[in-house]
Amino acid sequence: MSAHTYKVIELVGSSPISSDDAIQTAITKASLTLKHLNWFEVIETRGHIVDGKVAHFQVTIKVGFRIEE
């Protein structure tokens, strides 16, 4: 097994559908410009309430990716 170096960034995904969709949105968008995405960790979940119902989700995640050799 060879040694690797990783970088960790913080992203905020949003969605009117669900917190899971907000996570997927952030990862999908990041994967357009970043290579070797390996893992994510949910840091914070918050949302917007309208008329007593959840109207929007925001999820802050840390994403780790491997730095190319």
N, C-alpha and C positions, 0 to 999 in steps of 0.2 A: 504494500500500500504506500503510495507516495504522499508526501505532505502537500497540503493545499493552503492557500490564503483566501480568506473570505472578506467581503465588504458587507456591511449592514446599513440599510437605508430605512427611513421612515416614510410611509405613504398614508394618505387618507383617501379612502374610497367612499363614494356616496351612492345611494340608490333609493328610489321611492318604493321598491319592492320588499327588500329584506336586508338584514345585516350580512347574511351569506352572500347576497348579490353584490353588496358594497365591497366585500372582500374580493370577490371574483373580478369585479370591475377594475379595482386597483391593480391586481396581479396581471390581468389581461393587458391593460394599458402599459404597465412597466415592461412586460415581455416583448413589446414592440421595439424597444430600444436597448434592453439589457439582456445579456446572455447568461446562461448557466444559473438561472434562478433555482434555489434549492429548498428553501423553507420560508415559512412566515410565522409570526407570533402576534396574536391580537393584544394590543396595548390598551385600547380604550374604545368603548362603544357609546354613542350618544345619538340623539335624534331630535326631530322637530315635531311638535304636537299641534294639530289644528282641530278645533271642535271636539276635543276629547279623544282624538285618535292619532296614532302615529302616522305622520305624513311623509317623513323622510328619515333615512338612517345614515349615519356617518360612522365609519370604523377606522381607527388608526391602527396600522400594522407595522411591524418591523419585518423587512424582507432581507434574507441573506442570499448572496450569490457568490460564486467562485470566481476569483480573479484569474484570467488566462495566464498561462505560463509564458 
